[in-house]
Amino acid sequence: MNPLTAGSSNASSGILSSLSSTQSLTNNIQTQLSTNKKILDPAQQGVVTRLSSQVTSYAAAHDNIAKAQNVLNVASTGLNSISSLLTQMQDLANKANDATMTSTDAAKLQQTFAHLLQQIDSTATNSKVDSVGLLSNSSSQLAIQTGLATSDTTSISCVSSDSTTLGISSLSITNASSAASAITALASALATVSTSQSSIAADQLALQTVDGQDASISQNLQNTIDTIQKPDAAQLQMDLQDANNQQSMNYYLINQMNQEGQSVLTIFR
């Protein structure tokens, strides 16, 4: 018969139970100290899971905003280029608005003018990020999810700026009369582009504001999660010391019972 279980079986069973439970407690405390996270009860874990899901959703919203800002930045660059092209075309039209200009000179100006016009359409078409652009889009707006729900959206304006939309697709400066008409149309197109630039800037600011609000809310949620999960390190250290003391006592008692068991066996030899 095992000396440990001989005689005081209830006492030995109690010590073994204490040994097991104290070791489990020690493991839990050490896990919390090493991970710097509490072992949560079901209610706490439910709250952490829900808040963590919201933090993840805000991170996705931030990514959406970042992508939209890229689209807006490309559109802004494209509008700057189109504005520059229109200004160059306007300069050519002013030069062509001269009744004394020879047909040869007028033809050269027209060739350059037509090339610039093509560049406007090319710029409008190619100002895109992953096939998404604002300068040649038939939609009036694009909705960006910037919050937790699919209904939490911020819209950015599509500002089509191709030659047809700007009303300059059929312009020419082959003579003074057509050049004069082109000057008027180009001035109107420049005004339209200027308005579009203001719209893009407003959308960039709106998204920046929403992104800042989202970041603040997300950080508050994360702080709450951290507060729930963060253990009381000082208390855990004291609990660990108590557990170590208890375990030392358990091993002492086991050793004593083993010695007593050996003594009993010696008597009966």
N, C-alpha and C positions, 0 to 999 in steps of 0.2 A: 504493500500500500504506500502511496506517496506520502511522505512525511508532512507535506504542506496541507493535505486534506485529512490527515488523521486527527481525530479528536474534535477540535473546534471548527467544524465544517462551515458553520454560518459565518464565523469571523473571517475565515480565509476567503469565502465567497464574496464577502463585503469588501475586503481589501482588493481582490482582483477586479471587482466592479469599479472601485474607486481608481485603481490603476488605469483601467481602460478609459474611463470618462475624463480623467485628468489629462491623459495623453491626447485625447481628442480635443480637449479645450486648449491645450498647449499648441497643437497643430493649427487650430483656428486662429489663435492669437498671432502666431508667427506668420501665418499667411496674410493677415490684415496688416501687420507691420511691414512685410516685404513688398506688398502690392500697394500699400497706402490706400486701401479701400476696405470699407466695412463689409462684413457679411450681412447682407440685408434680409429683412423679413419680407414675406410676400407683398405686403402693402407698400413698403418702401421700393421694392423692385418694380412694382407696377408703375409707380410714379416716375422712377428713373427711366423705364422703358418708354413711357409716353413722352416725357420731356426730351429724351434722346432722339426720338422720331421727329419731333419738331425741329430740333437743332439740325438734323440731317436735311429736312425739307428746306430750311432757311439756307443751308449750304447749296442746295440745288438751285434755289432762287438766285443766290449770288452768282452762280455760274451762268444762269440765264441772262442776268443783267450784264455780266462781263461780255458775253457773246453779243448782246444787243449794242453795247457800247462800241464794240469792234465794228459792227455794221455801221453805226452812226459815224465813227471816225473815218471809215473808208468813204462814206457818203460825203462827209465834210471835205475831205481831200479832193474828191471828184468834183464837187461844186466849185471849189477854189480853182481847179483846172479849167472847168467850163467857163467860169467868170473871166479867166485870163484869155481863153480862146475867143470869147465874145468881144473882149476889149480889142484884141488884135484884128478881128473882123470889122469892128467899128472903125478902126484906124484905116483899114483898107477901103472901106466904103467912103470915108471922108476924102481919101485921095482920088477915088474914082468919080466923086461928085464934081467933075470938072469937064465942062463942055469942050474944052480945047484938047483934052487928052486923045492921043492917037488910038486907033483900034488895037494896034499891037500891044501898047502899054496896058490898055484896058483888059485885053485877053490874059496877060501875065498876072494882073491883079486878080482876075476872076479865077484863074487856076489855083492860086494860093488861097483865095477865099473859099473855094469849094473843098479844098483839102482840110482847112480848119473846120468846116462844117461837118465833114466826115469824122474828124477827131472828137467833136462834141458827142456824136452818137456813139462812137466807140467808148468814150469815157463813161457815158451814162450806162451803157450795157455792161461794161466790165467792172464797174465799181461795186463789187460783191464780196461777201465772205461766205464760203460754203454754199454758193448758189443763191444766197439771200442778199438782195440789194434794194435800195430805196429810190434810185434815180431812173429806173426803167421798170417800175412795178405798177401794175394796173390797179392794185388795191389802194385804198386811201390811207389805211392804217395797218399796223401789225401789232397784235396783242402779245405782250410778254408776261408770263407768269412771274410775279415778283413777291409772292407771299405763300402761305401754307396751302391754300385751296386753289383749285383751278380757276375759280372766279376772281382770285386776287391778282389782277392784271394791271399793267401800265402800258398804254398805247404809245407807239412812236409813229410819226407821220411818214408816209411815202411821198416823196417830192420828185415826181417824174420830171426829168430835165433833158429829155432827148429833143432833137430839133423840131419834131412835129409838135410836141407839147409846148415848146417855147414859141411856136409860130414862126419859125425861121427856115423850115425845111426847103422852101421853094425860092429863097432869096437868091439874087444874083446882082452883080455890079458891072454888068457888061457895058452900061452907058450911064450918063449922069442921072437920068430919070430913075432908073432902077436902083442906083446907088443911094439916091435921096430916100427912096422908100425903105431901103435896107437900114439906113441910119435910124429911122424911126422905130422899125421893128426890133432892131438890136438893142436900142435903149429900153424898150419894153421887156425884152428877154433878160437883160441885166437886172432890171428891177425885180423880175420874178425870181431869178436866182438869188438875189439878195434876201428876199422874203424866205426862200427855202433855207438859206444859211441860218437865218434867225430861228426858224422852226427846228432845225437840227440842233442848234445850240440849246434851245429850251428843252428839248427832249433829253439831251445829255445831262443837263442839270437836274431834271426831274428824276431820271434813273439814279443819278448820284445820290440824291436826297433819299430816295426809297432804299437804296443799298445801305446807306448809313443807318437808317431806322431799323432795317432788318438785322444789321450787324449788332446793334445795341440790344435788341430783343434777344437775339441768339446768344449773346454773351451773358445776359442775365439768366437765361435758361441754363446755360452751362455752369454758371456760378451756383445755381440752385442744385444742380446735379452733383457738383463737387462737394457742396455742403452736406448733402445727404450721404454721399459715399465716403467722405473723409472721416477716418477714425480719430478717436482721441488717443493720440500716441502715448501721452503721459499715463493715462488710465490703463492702457493696454500693457505698458511696461510694468505697472504695479500688479496687474492681473497675472502677468507672466511670472513675476517673482513669487506671487502667492501659489500659482500652479506648480512651479518648480519646488517650492517648499513642501507642498502637499505630496508631490511625487517622491521627494526624498523621504518623507514620512512613510509613504506606502512601501518603498523599498526596504526601509528600516524594519517595518513590521513583518514583511515577508522574510527577511533575514532572521528575525527573532523566532518566527514560527518554524523556520527550517532548523534552527539550532535546537529548539525544544523537541522537534520531531526526532532529530538525531539522538538526543538524550534518551528519549523513550525507547528507541530501538536498541540503544546500548544496554539499558537495564534488562531487556528481555533476551539478550544474547546468551 
